[in-house]
Amino acid sequence: MFINASTKVIFPNGSTHGSSKILMIKLLNNSDLAVFTEETPFHPVDYNWSDQPSDRGHISIDGNKIPVKNCLIAVIHKQTQEFFIDQDVKAKKIKRDDPNWLFLVAHIIDRSICPNYECLIGKAVTLDVDDNYRQAISKSHTASHLVSLALNLAATIFWSKQFKNNDSLGNPDLDREAIQISSMNELESIDVYHLSGSLQKKGFEVQKFLTALPEVERSTNENIVRIQGNTTIKPTINPPVAFLNEKRVWTCGLFGGKVATIPCGGTHAAEINPQNKIIAKFERTGNADFVVRSRIIQ
């Protein structure tokens, strides 16, 4: 079956269940198959910025539940149907806005479960994501974003020059400038930062900041409470339904009528109540490096 559109994803609106049909199945190796559907609630791990792991769950075909081992991003050329998956997409430097390429969600399943997989193309399927796992990862992701905003606010006193790149709350975006690696699990989000020499040239007082890291941690946690206030916040991803390659933005109304926005292709908690306390722990890991661990306490 010829694919003529990128995968439509419904996970931005929080969906964990969907129905679709199989458009294509690719044999990846002797043990794995990649199943492609028109639409999916599954969030794939991003080959370029793999902070959020793929969803867990299963697809059902003719009443048979098939576990999804992994969920990756693949691309296929509109005309030639040339195909690449995961890190091969990155290696080919294919841009998401390149109109010649379609971006697809690849649901990875065990070949041994479907030895005659060719006959499944065109069949109707249901797709179910592990809701508990999704919610846990989504909370970690939301905590990470809120902590990044609170960190930026705490770090404003360490800028000796005006910095041109501000976050959506108007503070110098240290998070975006210094973050190197981000990862998340069911308990916490882990963000690794490097304070480079170029950052110092831009006016950030690196050594003063690192020396004061315990105070920065305290200030960041105070800012989290200040940003949230005594209200329930309800983050959203816009647009709520999109093609995989479309830009999506995390939007969150905060205390005092402020609205925060961060480009984001992941999933997030439906709401964070005041009793769901967000805690950030800071740890210095090198001469110019530090780690922030963010979690929501139920």
Wavefront OBJ file of the C-alpha trace (Angstrom):
o trace
v 0.000 0.000 0.000
v 1.385 3.411 -1.006
v 1.859 5.872 1.886
v 0.999 9.468 0.976
v 0.847 11.267 4.340
v 2.758 11.464 7.591
v 1.325 9.607 10.570
v -1.455 11.489 12.350
v -0.710 11.467 16.087
v -3.369 11.891 18.757
v -1.138 11.584 21.833
v -0.750 15.402 22.130
v -4.338 15.567 23.452
v -3.614 12.822 25.994
v -5.186 9.950 24.054
v -4.034 6.448 24.938
v -6.445 4.539 22.693
v -7.102 4.692 18.974
v -8.337 2.808 15.918
v -6.736 2.841 12.505
v -5.619 0.574 9.662
v -2.251 -0.849 8.758
v -0.663 0.904 5.784
v 2.700 -0.813 5.679
v 4.841 -3.372 7.518
v 8.629 -3.378 7.210
v 10.915 -6.247 8.124
v 13.735 -4.583 10.082
v 15.830 -7.647 10.899
v 15.302 -11.325 11.552
v 13.304 -10.643 14.705
v 11.521 -7.272 14.409
v 8.725 -5.823 12.310
v 7.779 -2.150 12.041
v 4.028 -1.612 11.746
v 2.744 1.670 10.291
v -0.816 2.938 10.698
v -2.673 6.007 9.457
v -3.150 7.291 13.005
v -1.773 6.386 16.413
v -1.900 7.328 20.115
v 1.656 5.979 20.581
v 4.418 8.459 21.341
v 7.675 7.408 19.635
v 11.134 8.105 20.984
v 12.720 10.931 19.008
v 15.966 10.068 17.199
v 17.203 13.646 17.587
v 16.308 14.477 21.209
v 15.454 11.242 22.980
v 14.358 12.707 26.313
v 10.962 10.995 26.477
v 10.979 7.213 26.007
v 8.473 5.558 23.728
v 5.068 4.525 24.993
v 4.365 0.958 26.021
v 1.265 -0.953 25.027
v -0.139 -3.251 22.381
v -1.942 -3.336 19.069
v -4.883 -5.653 18.457
v -5.471 -7.340 15.111
v -8.461 -9.669 14.655
v -8.796 -9.827 18.435
v -5.152 -10.788 18.993
v -3.138 -8.526 21.288
v 0.408 -7.948 20.084
v 2.877 -6.200 22.450
v 4.629 -3.121 21.085
v 8.321 -3.571 21.992
v 9.346 -0.060 21.048
v 8.098 2.920 19.100
v 10.428 4.786 16.728
v 10.339 7.499 14.079
v 10.817 6.550 10.434
v 10.692 8.470 7.168
v 9.707 7.520 3.649
v 10.260 9.502 0.457
v 7.021 10.565 -1.223
v 8.071 9.602 -4.724
v 10.724 6.913 -4.403
v 9.444 5.341 -1.139
v 13.068 5.289 0.074
v 12.942 4.362 3.758
v 15.004 5.182 6.864
v 14.332 4.596 10.546
v 15.522 6.024 13.871
v 19.226 6.997 13.892
v 19.485 6.526 10.112
v 17.100 9.483 9.755
v 19.475 11.618 11.814
v 22.480 10.393 9.841
v 20.788 11.424 6.576
v 20.065 14.885 8.050
v 16.489 14.842 6.784
v 14.625 17.970 7.911
v 11.119 17.709 9.327
v 9.935 20.504 7.070
v 11.283 18.862 3.899
v 8.143 18.371 1.758
v 9.675 15.352 0.009
v 9.647 13.198 3.143
v 6.824 11.747 5.217
v 7.392 11.178 8.941
v 5.961 7.985 10.387
v 5.471 6.282 13.742
v 6.941 2.772 13.641
v 5.373 0.342 16.114
v 7.994 -2.364 16.672
v 6.646 -5.877 17.243
v 8.146 -9.361 17.392
v 8.201 -11.038 13.990
v 7.613 -14.457 15.522
v 4.091 -13.366 16.522
v 3.223 -12.468 12.917
v 5.129 -14.823 10.588
v 2.708 -14.093 7.710
v 2.750 -10.350 8.245
v 2.161 -9.387 4.583
v -1.493 -10.400 4.849
v -2.061 -7.869 7.665
v -1.633 -4.811 5.431
v -4.959 -2.968 5.086
v -6.439 -4.554 8.206
v -8.213 -2.541 10.901
v -6.385 -2.365 14.229
v -6.864 -0.902 17.666
v -3.926 0.653 19.487
v -3.741 0.808 23.275
v -1.070 2.589 25.297
v -0.212 1.603 28.870
v -2.060 4.428 30.615
v -0.261 4.212 33.979
v 3.164 4.352 32.346
v 2.103 7.239 30.087
v 0.793 9.239 33.046
v 3.983 8.699 35.046
v 6.240 9.762 32.163
v 3.977 12.731 31.386
v 4.227 13.996 34.968
v 8.013 13.776 34.820
v 7.989 15.729 31.562
v 5.744 18.442 32.975
v 7.896 18.719 36.099
v 10.955 19.211 33.892
v 9.373 22.129 32.016
v 8.192 23.894 35.158
v 11.589 23.463 36.806
v 13.334 24.871 33.714
v 11.243 28.034 33.969
v 11.942 28.290 37.705
v 15.675 27.756 37.083
v 15.750 30.524 34.479
v 14.156 32.877 36.989
v 16.608 31.875 39.733
v 19.562 32.432 37.389
v 18.658 35.984 36.336
v 20.973 37.501 38.969
v 23.990 35.786 37.371
v 23.700 37.590 34.032
v 26.049 40.586 33.807
v 24.899 41.459 30.270
v 21.498 41.609 28.663
v 20.801 38.255 27.024
v 18.738 38.351 23.853
v 17.137 34.891 24.084
v 14.455 34.920 26.774
v 11.958 32.250 27.744
v 8.210 32.837 27.454
v 8.135 34.423 30.939
v 10.715 37.009 29.903
v 13.761 35.593 31.696
v 17.114 34.731 30.054
v 16.747 31.145 28.840
v 19.645 29.445 30.609
v 17.897 26.084 30.280
v 17.809 26.214 26.496
v 21.328 27.643 26.282
v 23.069 25.149 28.586
v 21.131 21.868 28.492
v 23.055 18.945 27.014
v 21.066 15.805 27.761
v 17.552 15.267 29.052
v 15.929 11.991 30.046
v 12.896 10.938 32.008
v 11.475 7.886 33.686
v 8.425 7.076 35.781
v 9.851 8.809 38.840
v 11.778 11.838 37.637
v 13.243 13.902 34.845
v 17.036 14.213 34.689
v 18.551 17.245 32.932
v 22.302 17.616 32.404
v 23.721 21.126 31.906
v 27.095 22.386 30.713
v 28.101 26.006 31.337
v 30.425 26.665 28.428
v 32.982 29.386 27.872
v 30.768 30.842 25.152
v 28.019 31.231 27.734
v 30.423 33.195 29.917
v 31.243 35.448 26.965
v 27.529 36.152 26.629
v 27.524 37.542 30.146
v 26.722 34.586 32.385
v 28.808 34.413 35.569
v 29.580 30.696 35.448
v 31.815 30.271 38.505
v 29.653 32.501 40.678
v 26.608 30.419 39.696
v 28.323 27.081 40.386
v 29.634 28.258 43.745
v 26.107 29.294 44.683
v 24.461 26.090 43.388
v 22.836 25.160 46.760
v 21.268 28.636 46.893
v 20.188 28.300 43.245
v 18.463 25.017 44.130
v 16.623 26.661 47.015
v 15.617 29.643 44.881
v 14.441 27.379 42.060
v 12.177 25.414 44.382
v 10.769 28.638 45.817
v 10.125 29.858 42.276
v 8.233 26.679 41.413
v 5.770 27.463 44.208
v 5.646 31.111 43.105
v 4.991 30.203 39.451
v 2.254 27.702 40.247
v 0.582 29.579 43.062
v -2.319 28.023 44.929
v -4.019 26.903 41.713
v -4.403 23.812 39.575
v -2.478 24.204 36.346
v -3.522 22.401 33.178
v -0.788 22.075 30.555
v -1.769 21.399 26.956
v 0.022 20.545 23.738
v -1.066 22.508 20.668
v -2.211 21.427 18.203
v -3.867 18.544 20.096
v -3.941 16.373 16.935
v -1.252 16.766 14.305
v 0.886 15.044 11.735
v 4.054 13.714 13.339
v 6.359 16.222 11.638
v 4.268 19.268 12.627
v 5.609 21.625 15.286
v 3.854 21.282 18.640
v 3.987 23.647 21.617
v 3.543 23.037 25.353
v 1.291 25.758 26.773
v 0.577 26.266 30.446
v -1.376 28.954 32.271
v 0.429 29.959 35.450
v -0.214 32.062 38.536
v -1.017 35.714 37.924
v -2.386 35.152 34.437
v 1.012 34.350 32.911
v 1.184 31.820 30.089
v 4.300 29.756 29.466
v 5.090 28.161 26.120
v 7.884 25.736 25.176
v 8.275 23.898 21.852
v 7.674 20.243 22.725
v 6.728 17.045 20.936
v 6.098 14.999 24.059
v 3.199 14.237 26.397
v 2.239 15.962 29.640
v 0.141 15.649 32.770
v -3.469 16.702 32.320
v -3.206 18.819 35.473
v -0.951 19.552 38.430
v -2.695 20.326 41.713
v -1.113 22.484 44.452
v -0.779 19.388 46.635
v 1.311 17.727 43.902
v 4.554 19.316 45.023
v 7.327 19.618 42.432
v 10.827 19.188 43.824
v 14.134 19.944 42.072
v 17.454 18.536 43.293
v 20.738 19.993 42.012
v 24.088 18.213 41.852
v 27.402 19.507 40.573
v 29.079 16.863 38.387
v 32.130 18.578 36.891
v 34.059 21.808 36.551
v 31.277 23.398 34.526
v 28.491 20.811 34.719
v 25.488 20.212 36.918
v 22.462 17.921 36.953
v 18.881 18.751 37.922
v 16.519 15.967 38.978
v 12.845 16.983 38.914
v 9.905 15.021 40.265
v 6.309 15.473 41.352
v 5.514 14.354 44.898
v 1.981 12.988 45.059
l 1 2 3 4 5 6 7 8 9 10 11 12 13 14 15 16 17 18 19 20 21 22 23 24 25 26 27 28 29 30 31 32 33 34 35 36 37 38 39 40 41 42 43 44 45 46 47 48 49 50 51 52 53 54 55 56 57 58 59 60 61 62 63 64 65 66 67 68 69 70 71 72 73 74 75 76 77 78 79 80 81 82 83 84 85 86 87 88 89 90 91 92 93 94 95 96 97 98 99 100 101 102 103 104 105 106 107 108 109 110 111 112 113 114 115 116 117 118 119 120 121 122 123 124 125 126 127 128 129 130 131 132 133 134 135 136 137 138 139 140 141 142 143 144 145 146 147 148 149 150 151 152 153 154 155 156 157 158 159 160 161 162 163 164 165 166 167 168 169 170 171 172 173 174 175 176 177 178 179 180 181 182 183 184 185 186 187 188 189 190 191 192 193 194 195 196 197 198 199 200 201 202 203 204 205 206 207 208 209 210 211 212 213 214 215 216 217 218 219 220 221 222 223 224 225 226 227 228 229 230 231 232 233 234 235 236 237 238 239 240 241 242 243 244 245 246 247 248 249 250 251 252 253 254 255 256 257 258 259 260 261 262 263 264 265 266 267 268 269 270 271 272 273 274 275 276 277 278 279 280 281 282 283 284 285 286 287 288 289 290 291 292 293 294 295 296 297 298
